[in-house]
Amino acid sequence: MNTVGIIAEYNPFHKGHAYQIQKARELSGADYVVAVMSPDFVQRGSVALADKWTRTGMALLGGADLVLELPVCYACASAEYFAEGGVAILNALNVIDGLSFGCEAGTLEFLSGAAHFFALPREEEPALYRTFLQNRLKMGHSFPQARMEAYLDFRSTEESCAGPCAPDESCRDTARLAAQLSQPNNILAVEYLKAIEQLHSPLRPVPIRRIGEGYHGKAAVCDSDTPDSDAHASAASYFADSESSSSFVSATTIRRLIREGHTDKLQGLLPDSSCSLLQKASEHDALLFDDALGQMLQLRLVELGCQERYGGTPLTDYLDVTPDLANRIRNCLDEYKSFDQFVTLIKTRQMTEARVRRALLHILLNIRTSDAAHVRTERPVLYARILGFRKSAQPLIRKIRKDASVPVISDLPAALRLPAFYVPSGALDTEDKADAASRRAMLLQTVYSSRIRSLAVQNQTGRLPVSEYRRQPVIL
């Protein structure tokens, strides 16, 4: 039984995603394709266009055999932790042979070295690199940007010292490396490779060359929507310029088409099954954009501001909220008009738009820095939740349930009664108790995030979606 994994958002599932599944199966010789998918919120700090159940159906109809849920604390994190969470789930199943991901060149020539370098423990990082990193940070660059530029500085310096015949070639290599590491999916590919190394995972990388339009509407196919910002050009005007060149467009362009009311342009860009499911969700007014969270976020910020004055939880307790960002939130709160407007208002050169979005989402979803600290490095994910599967994948599911090193769940109420998730009052402090508490907290945090999305849908439609506790996996 050969199985390949994919970590994705499918926001929404488009033809590029179907192509990736097809190529992953072909290149790896896999009998099954397992997708680890973000729940109702995604990595750039946004609410998912369609709920996770709709997107699970899209993935299964698009070729996946099994869809698992990525806990929200990883789904809404930086590319580093997004990758770590997905790799950890696949690794814990103990049946996955490979990990497929998109990259611009379809080769790991330049990426493996960067991944190995970034996987080094802090105490083993070269002093020269640390100097370059501190210099870049002092220049006001965000940490991901500073880290990448410091690595390039270090590589350039090291190669220029390699010998008298090296300079021209080293400059070309550094330039090629810089070009590769500036591409969004290559950045994520480096994080996947790094996570595989840090977790000592046997997963074999299965890179797939991107084709068609890129995330920003310029060139290629995305396996996961992880770059830091959307392009701001009109999707309709871009589409008019590129309609004849490729039907593989990014999820960003598709979301913009929907937001701008150009749903007639979607035919041909999405698989028929995705079109049908999106149309059904649209008819029920259940497609969401970030401003649907606006009033809830504003109320949450006002509430926390009042509590802070009387010794309540400070904003800086929430993941990714720095003292500077907390001050900007407090100082600009009276100017709050909408989610998107507030992000634009408080972002800075040092704090990217995606980082601000994630920080605000962590406040809304009650994700704190201490929550991340509870997760042990050697076991970053403590369960695997099935969102949907094909009936033909039942042999795979039986093997996963038998071999996985973490609980594999599908029925939420039943799972919360399992010893692995239940912490009896008065129980002795043990490693099992700590694991059960962390496992339960991680699961309920993700359930809570889905409740927030459901409330946003209710605010938009007047109808509350089916409760998470009554949902069963999507089965085809």
Disulfide bonds with the S-S distance in Angstrom:
none
